[in-house]
Amino acid sequence: MMLVAALPVLEAVAKGKSTAAKAAVENRCGWFVNPSPANAWLIDRDGEWIIATQGGEQAEGDWPPPIAEKQWVSYGGGSYGHGCACMRVLTDRKTMQVKRIVSSAGKTLAQCRRDPKLAEPRD
């Protein structure tokens, strides 16, 4: 009898776990910034999303996004700098961290510069 009474509770718990386990892939567009080795983030309308920190967490998946050389603002002539990109990602909204990059694409600098909610990063 107690097992029958517990079934609705067990079903709710199972549904809650499956819902929590299913994270939604988000499309985020903005400034991809890679100022130094193993440090990267994406700045979009919602804020600054951490992709990687040197000696810390690194998002799963490939980064940097494929950004054309003429669409990349280099810092000091090296491969570090910033560009405009869209990324399909899984995030942790509480920590503003990108957990996994599903795919990414470079965009023109003009696309990010036209968006009044995005301030271009400074080197």
Backbone hydrogen bonds in HBPLUS format (Angstrom, degrees):
<---DONOR---> <-ACCEPTOR-->    atom                        ^
c    i                          cat <-CA-CA->   ^        H-A-AA   ^      H-
h    n   atom  resd res      DA  || num        DHA   H-A  angle D-A-AA Bond
n    s   type  num  typ     dist DA aas  dist angle  dist       angle   num
A0005-ALA N   A0001-MET O   3.17 MM   4  6.48 156.0  2.23 148.1 154.4     1
A0006-ALA N   A0002-MET O   3.00 MM   4  6.18 136.7  2.20 140.2 151.6     2
A0007-LEU N   A0004-VAL O   3.35 MM   3  5.39 146.7  2.47  98.4 107.3     3
A0010-LEU N   A0006-ALA O   2.93 MM   4  6.18 163.2  1.96 160.9 166.4     4
A0011-GLU N   A0007-LEU O   2.88 MM   4  6.07 158.8  1.93 156.9 162.5     5
A0012-ALA N   A0008-PRO O   3.04 MM   4  6.22 156.4  2.10 142.7 148.5     6
A0013-VAL N   A0009-VAL O   2.96 MM   4  6.21 160.4  2.00 152.6 157.9     7
A0014-ALA N   A0010-LEU O   2.90 MM   4  6.08 160.8  1.94 147.8 153.4     8
A0015-LYS N   A0011-GLU O   2.89 MM   4  6.10 156.3  1.94 148.1 154.6     9
A0016-GLY N   A0012-ALA O   2.87 MM   4  6.05 158.1  1.92 147.6 153.8    10
A0017-LYS N   A0013-VAL O   2.97 MM   4  6.19 155.3  2.03 150.0 156.2    11
A0018-SER N   A0014-ALA O   3.02 MM   4  6.24 158.9  2.06 146.2 151.9    12
A0019-THR N   A0015-LYS O   2.92 MM   4  6.09 152.6  2.00 148.4 155.9    13
A0020-ALA N   A0016-GLY O   2.97 MM   4  6.10 159.9  2.01 145.1 150.7    14
A0021-ALA N   A0017-LYS O   2.90 MM   4  5.99 148.5  2.00 145.1 153.9    15
A0022-LYS N   A0019-THR O   3.29 MM   3  5.34 139.0  2.47  96.4 107.2    16
A0026-GLU N   A0089-VAL O   2.77 MM  63  5.31 171.4  1.78 157.5 158.1    17
A0089-VAL N   A0026-GLU O   2.79 MM  63  5.31 155.4  1.85 154.8 159.1    18
A0028-ARG N   A0087-MET O   2.82 MM  59  5.31 170.6  1.83 155.0 156.9    19
A0087-MET N   A0028-ARG O   2.74 MM  59  5.31 161.4  1.77 151.8 157.4    20
A0030-GLY N   A0085-ALA O   2.92 MM  55  5.70 159.0  1.96 164.2 170.3    21
A0085-ALA N   A0030-GLY O   2.93 MM  55  5.70 164.1  1.95 165.0 170.1    22
A0031-TRP N   A0043-ILE O   2.92 MM  12  5.04 140.9  2.08 149.4 145.1    23
A0043-ILE N   A0031-TRP O   2.81 MM  12  5.04 160.3  1.84 142.4 147.9    24
A0032-PHE N   A0083-GLY O   2.75 MM  51  5.41 158.3  1.79 159.1 165.5    25
A0083-GLY N   A0032-PHE O   3.00 MM  51  5.41 152.1  2.08 148.5 157.5    26
A0033-VAL N   A0041-TRP O   2.85 MM   8  5.39 172.1  1.86 163.1 165.5    27
A0041-TRP N   A0033-VAL O   2.98 MM   8  5.39 147.1  2.09 144.7 154.4    28
A0034-ASN N   A0081-GLY O   2.82 MM  47  5.35 178.4  1.82 174.4 174.3    29
A0081-GLY N   A0034-ASN O   2.92 MM  47  5.35 139.9  2.08 125.8 131.7    30
A0039-ASN N   A0036-SER O   3.19 MM   3  5.64 153.8  2.26 142.2 136.9    31
A0040-ALA N   A0052-ALA O   3.01 MM  12  5.04 161.4  2.05 132.0 131.1    32
A0051-ILE N   A0040-ALA O   2.92 MM  11  5.27 157.2  1.97 134.9 137.0    33
A0052-ALA N   A0040-ALA O   3.04 MM  12  5.04 160.8  2.08 139.8 136.4    34
A0042-LEU N   A0049-TRP O   2.86 MM   7  5.07 154.0  1.93 143.0 151.4    35
A0049-TRP N   A0042-LEU O   2.74 MM   7  5.07 179.5  1.74 153.4 153.5    36
A0044-ASP N   A0047-GLY O   2.91 MM   3  5.43 155.9  1.96 162.3 159.3    37
A0047-GLY N   A0044-ASP O   3.12 MM   3  5.43 157.2  2.18 110.8 117.6    38
A0050-ILE N   A0096-MET O   2.79 MM  46  6.23 158.6  1.83 160.6 158.3    39
A0098-VAL N   A0050-ILE O   2.76 MM  48  5.84 172.3  1.76 156.2 155.4    40
A0059-ALA N   A0051-ILE O   2.85 MM   8  5.39 142.2  2.00 159.7 171.2    41
A0053-THR N   A0057-GLU O   3.09 MM   4  5.92 146.6  2.20 155.8 165.9    42
A0056-GLY N   A0053-THR O   2.76 MM   3  4.98 158.3  1.80 134.0 133.7    43
A0060-GLU N   A0099-LYS O   2.96 MM  39  6.21 169.6  1.98 139.5 136.0    44
A0101-ILE N   A0060-GLU O   2.76 MM  41  6.05 159.0  1.80 149.7 155.6    45
A0106-GLY N   A0066-PRO O   3.08 MM  40  5.25 123.5  2.41 140.2 132.2    46
A0071-GLN N   A0068-ALA O   2.82 MM   3  5.21 153.3  1.89 114.4 123.6    47
A0072-TRP N   A0069-GLU O   3.21 MM   3  5.27 159.1  2.25 112.6 112.4    48
A0073-VAL N   A0082-HIS O   2.81 MM   9  5.29 176.8  1.81 167.5 166.4    49
A0082-HIS N   A0073-VAL O   2.96 MM   9  5.29 148.4  2.06 136.7 145.9    50
A0075-TYR N   A0080-TYR O   2.64 MM   5  5.58 162.2  1.67 155.2 151.2    51
A0107-LYS N   A0084-CYS O   2.82 MM  23  5.14 165.6  1.84 135.5 132.6    52
A0086-CYS N   A0105-ALA O   2.91 MM  19  5.43 160.5  1.94 158.6 165.0    53
A0105-ALA N   A0086-CYS O   2.86 MM  19  5.43 151.4  1.94 159.3 166.8    54
A0088-ARG N   A0103-SER O   2.80 MM  15  5.20 164.4  1.83 146.3 151.7    55
A0102-VAL N   A0088-ARG O   2.71 MM  14  5.33 153.1  1.78 155.1 163.0    56
A0103-SER N   A0088-ARG O   3.36 MM  15  5.20 154.3  2.43 131.6 135.8    57
A0090-LEU N   A0100-ARG O   2.88 MM  10  5.12 154.3  1.95 148.1 154.5    58
A0099-LYS N   A0090-LEU O   2.77 MM   9  5.54 153.6  1.83 147.3 155.6    59
A0100-ARG N   A0090-LEU O   3.26 MM  10  5.12 159.3  2.31 136.1 137.3    60
A0092-ASP N   A0097-GLN O   2.82 MM   5  5.27 153.7  1.89 155.7 162.9    61
A0096-MET N   A0092-ASP O   2.82 MM   4  5.68 120.5  2.18 145.0 162.7    62
A0097-GLN N   A0092-ASP O   3.22 MM   5  5.27 151.1  2.31 139.6 142.6    63
A0111-GLN N   A0108-THR O   3.11 MM   3  5.41 132.6  2.34 102.2 113.5    64
A0113-ARG N   A0109-LEU O   2.92 MM   4  6.13 161.7  1.96 155.4 161.5    65
A0114-ARG N   A0110-ALA O   2.93 MM   4  5.93 141.4  2.08 147.0 153.4    66
A0115-ASP N   A0112-CYS O   3.18 MM   3  5.40 145.5  2.31 102.9 112.6    67
A0118-LEU N   A0115-ASP O   3.04 MM   3  5.59 168.3  2.06 121.3 124.6    68
